[in-house]
Amino acid sequence: MQIKLVNLTKSFPGDAKKNIPDTVAVDHLNIDIQDGELLGLLGPSGCGKSTTLYMLAGLKEPTEGEIWFDDEEVTQLEPQKRGIGLVFQNYALYPHMNVYKNIAFPLTNMKVYSSKKAYKALRYQTILDILKDTDKLIAVINDSAVNDRIKKAAAMRKIQDVYNVASSVAAEVFSLNLHTYKDLKQVKDKVIDKYRQKLDKEKEKLQAKNIRINEDYEILDENNNVVKVTRNLTKDEIDCLVTEASKLVQISQYLDRKPAELSGGQQQRVAIARALVKKPKVLLLDEPLSNLDARLRLQTREEIKRIQREVGITTVFVTHDQDEAMAICDRIVVMNEGCVRQIGAPQSVYKDPHDLFVAKFLGNPPINVFKGYIQGGFVYIGDEPILEVDQKHQTIEDDLTDGLLSPEKEKREVYIAIRPEGFLYGSEISSDSLLFHADVELIQPSGKDISLTCSHPDFVGEEQFKVLLDSDAEVKEGPVTFAIKKSKVYLFDIKTEKRIYLDGRDKE
């Protein structure tokens, strides 16, 4: 499913009497989401990402703009007709229902337009198909044993998983007790003959009622066309769908439990299974990991990525956590104040921010921003030149630049942003490197890295800036000399905060 947002806008009316202006939560959004893509909407609280998701779901009506699912405009379509699955951050599970019923709930009143089938005959045929290879069936049942003991519930789950059948079919197959016989062949032939007779009798009953069926047990009309009906799902169909969804999110063993008996991560999997059980065309996730602890967040985001890849469903994932977005999304949309600031692959956006907001938002620890200037082919912080730049290769992402900088021109003030990992220290500094001096106020070892908290008079912000060095670096508190990695430095116009490129690229 491809999704297209065209000038999508959402405004909330203010109150003129109280002098409260209208609020534009989403401002003329234009985004193309590819089929099977996992797209992350990323940004600070209040940036419009959740409002965008709710407009996609049909829970909020756009003020203007269009939403397209493939070639169908769904802007005014009711939520239940959009074919979406939605997972909220608070799970929204029914506490009085067990896991099975929570997952099955969206299916109970769901109408489907499908072929009309002879279900009883189809059931007998399904059992016969399983009995064709009794050696496999017995191996499946034996594989469910715990401490050499075979229990019905575990065996049924195994049969359901392997053969993708309803629990009632699995129960009937297990009740034949074929795994208990030493001389299996004679018993097998009797059982198969029994179900063939049942199937033949059911076919005779259909013929007596002038009901014709094809080889898939679909009912045919007088012109031999498959009869189509709008109907509710059968109990067995619901059971198969629940089993499939619970298996996908790896919670099959918890179907009889209540939500309160599950961990937060397990509850989140139930919520995802419930969203997927209807086989939606689009999956919408609204900060689904925000209520989990740090370890569970890591585990669950990996599960979401696995499930999304396995199902191949187009997914929109809303989060304010950049690590989540960077880890699992194919592309991210960085938003602020209802607008798109940048779209791209996570690592590409991280390495190539188009403006200061994006540079500051992505990265942990965040990027360090200093006030500085360019003059005479050098980038300065304070009185120290930290980088030499090629004057022939300086462009800016807007039309406010007055051309290439040259030694004759006055210095141009800029914001200089340096990633925490962009500092060289000690033996890493070559003899011809330009140097940058700062004061180290705190040293914190953190596994493979050492985090330095430093101060500098030209740092922009209330807190000190961060430097990450290799854990082998021997550094002490007090004045320290660094050099700067050019690839980790970004320059931004002081007025527009747009990126100034130093590598010759044109405005994108």
Secondary structure, DSSP 4 states (H G I P E B T S, - for coil): --EEEEEEEEEE--BGGGTBPPEEEEEEEEEEE-TT-EEEEE-STTSSHHHHHHHHHTSS--SEEEEEETTEE-TTS-GGGS-EEEE-TT----TTS-HHHHHHGGGTT-EEEEE-B-HHHHHHHHHHHHHTTHHHHHHHHHHT-BTTB--HHHHHHHHHHHH---HHHHHHHHTT-GGG-SSHHHHHHHHHHHHHHHHHHHHHHHHHTT-EE-TT-BEE-TTSPBPEEEEEPPHHHHHHHHHHHHHHTT-GGGTTS-GGGS-HHHHHHHHHHHHHTT--SEEEEESTTTTS-HHHHHHHHHHHHHHHHHHT-EEEEEES-HHHHHHH-SEEEEEETTEEEEEE-HHHHHHS-SBHHHHHHSSSSPPEEEEEEEETTEEEETTEEEEE--TT--EESSS---S---TTSPPEEEEEEE-GGGEE-GGGS-TT---EEEEEEEEEEETTEEEEEEE-TTB-SSSPEEEEEETT----SEEEEEEE-GGGEEEEETTT-BEEESS-PPP-
